[in-house]
Amino acid sequence: MSTTTDRAADLQRRLERVRHRIAAAALGRTEPELIVVTKYFPASDVALLAGLGVRDVGENKAQEAEAKAAELAGSDLRWHFIGQLQTNKAKSVVRYASAVHSVDRPGLVAALGKAMAAENRRRTEAGEPERAPVDCYLQLDLRAGEDLEPGRGGARPADMLELAAAVSADPGLSLAGLMAVAPLGGDPAEAFGRLQELSADLTARYPQAAGISAGMSQDLEAAVAHGATHLRIGSDVLGPRPAVG
Ligand SMILES: *Cc1c(COP(=O)(O)O)cnc(C)c1O
């Protein structure tokens, strides 16, 4: 019991520190939304975070996310799926996720659209209301260079508008904006500056798609400086990730 209390105090302290960093970085601008990335940590931690006022949580593995969302069903948490997603997991993700931040290829857009249609049929047959469209962030690969192998860290910026068109044409999906991870070893400010320019290109055609999901524990200040609307923070709130066994 006292370990639960200790853990709650630990999470509260870390959460407050991160919230202060965000406020300081935003300097009076609109503060971005904080998504607390709870991957590898137990559902009990997510429940403690909910008790501390966290509403948005991020997960990057379909199986783990599904299990935690099921365990915490009935809470008013919003689940953000932020990891690489296989098309055969789309069906389970649309059951609980309000947003997918890793939309990176046409095949995944099609799978999510199909899964949404099936999910809403299922709900209608069960006498439940349809769910809101899934917020889709297009994940872009910000590494420089022309001949990157596709499919690992997001779509090529050159393919952004084609992906955007596919998302916006699907009634089950809502084009929310862009997402990126700063490339390893590069300058995050440079990467997020590029992302902000790409966001301007996107919103010129899709004004509603103004979301920018960028910034992790190490680089949240650079992301805020470049217009991030959503930060995905894991270790600075939860502590070092437990070793994966
Ligand atoms: C794990 C993860 C994060 C959070 O990273 P931290 O360094 O723990 O803050 C953010 N975005 C994605 C895509 C992740 O996989």
The ligand as an SDF file (V2000), in Angstrom:
LIG
                    3D

 15 15  0  0  0  0  0  0  0  0999 V2000
    8.5710    6.2190  -26.3650 C   0  0  0  0  0  0  0  0  0  0  0  0
    8.0980    7.2540  -27.2830 C   0  0  0  0  0  0  0  0  0  0  0  0
    7.9590    8.5750  -26.8580 C   0  0  0  0  0  0  0  0  0  0  0  0
    8.3430    9.0440  -25.4530 C   0  0  0  0  0  0  0  0  0  0  0  0
    9.7200    9.0540  -25.3310 O   0  0  0  0  0  0  0  0  0  0  0  0
   10.4710    9.5560  -23.9920 P   0  0  0  0  0  0  0  0  0  0  0  0
   11.8600    9.7780  -24.4310 O   0  0  0  0  0  0  0  0  0  0  0  0
   10.3300    8.4330  -23.0220 O   0  0  0  0  0  0  0  0  0  0  0  0
    9.7970   10.7690  -23.5380 O   0  0  0  0  0  0  0  0  0  0  0  0
    7.4690    9.5040  -27.7670 C   0  0  0  0  0  0  0  0  0  0  0  0
    7.1510    9.1540  -29.0310 N   0  0  0  0  0  0  0  0  0  0  0  0
    7.2580    7.9010  -29.4790 C   0  0  0  0  0  0  0  0  0  0  0  0
    6.8870    7.5900  -30.8840 C   0  0  0  0  0  0  0  0  0  0  0  0
    7.7380    6.9040  -28.6250 C   0  0  0  0  0  0  0  0  0  0  0  0
    7.8540    5.6500  -29.0770 O   0  0  0  0  0  0  0  0  0  0  0  0
  1  2  1  0
  2  3  1  0
  2 14  2  0
  3  4  1  0
  3 10  2  0
  4  5  1  0
  5  6  1  0
  6  7  2  0
  6  8  1  0
  6  9  1  0
 10 11  1  0
 11 12  2  0
 12 13  1  0
 12 14  1  0
 14 15  1  0
M  END
$$$$
